[in-house]
Amino acid sequence: MPSPKRLVLFVEGAGDRDAVPVLVKHLLTAANGWSHLFLDEQPFVVGNVAALTKGDGKELVRFLKAAAKRPNLGAVLLVQDGDLPRIRGEDFCAARFGSRMSEWAKIAGAGVGFSVATVFACQEYESWMLACVDRLAGRELPDKRPGVKPGTPSPGGDLEKSPRDAKGWLDQHLDAGCKPTRDQKLFTQLMLDHLEVIRQRPLRSFLRLENALSQLVAAAVAGTFVVTPVAHASGSEIRDNKGKRTTNVVP
C-alpha cells in the first residue's frame, strides 16, 4: 500500500488554526482515512473569503502553490466562515463562491497534482458549537475554567441564518467571556462528544464538511485527485490570475 499523503488545512484565523485540526482529526478517524491521508500540523491562516478571493482568486492560487511545496501533498481542505453578507458589492452565496474556489484551484494544479475541497461554515465555525451548547452548559473547559453558564439552551431556528454573531452569542453566555484564540480549540474538544446533535439540527455546512473530507479520502484511496465542490462554468469564461483565458471547468 502506498504511504499516506499529506492533508493541509487552510483556515481563516488564529483560533481556527488551533481548533479545526482537532475536529478534522476526529472526522478523519471516523472516515477511516488515516491509511491514505495524514494531517499536516501547520495549517495555513489565509484570512476570510473576501481576502482570499480578491484579484480573481490570485491569493487562493498563491496559497495553493505554497502548499504544493510541502512534501507528498495529497489534498488541501479549506474551511472558512460564511458570515459575510456581501463581498465587493455581491451577495455572498456559499455554493457560488465554492464553485469559484474550485475554478481558481484548478489554475494552481488542483485535480492534477493534488485534491482541493472548500467548505464554508455558516454562519461561523462557532455556529456548529451553538447546535449542541445545551449539552456543554455547566461543563468546565478542558483547562478547568468554567464554560457555558449552567442551564443555557441552544438557540432555536436555523443556525445557518441566525444568530449572525455566534462568537458574540458565546461571549454573552460565558462568565469570563469568549476569546476565540483561547477558547475555540477547547470548545471543539467538548463538541466532539455531541456531533450527532449537530447533524440532527441539521446544519448543512457541517454535513458538507463531513462529505468533503469523505471525498478527499475516497480520492486518496483511488489514487486520484478531486476538486470539490464541482465548478459549473456554464459556458462562462474562466481566466487565470494573469488574466489569460483558460479551459472551462467541467462539472
Secondary structure, DSSP 8 states (H G I E B T S, - for coil): ----EEEEEEESSHHHHHHHHHHHHHHHHHTT-TTTEEE-SS-EE---HHHHTHHHHHHHHHHHHHHTTSTTEEEEEEEEE---SEETTEE--HHHHHHHHHHHHHHTTBTTTBEEEEEEESS-HHHHHHTTHHHHTT---TTSS--B-TT-----S-TTTS-S-HHHHHHHTBTT---HHHHHHHHHHHHGGGHHHHHHTT-HHHHHHHHHHHHHHHHHHHT---EES----TT--EE-TTS-EE-----
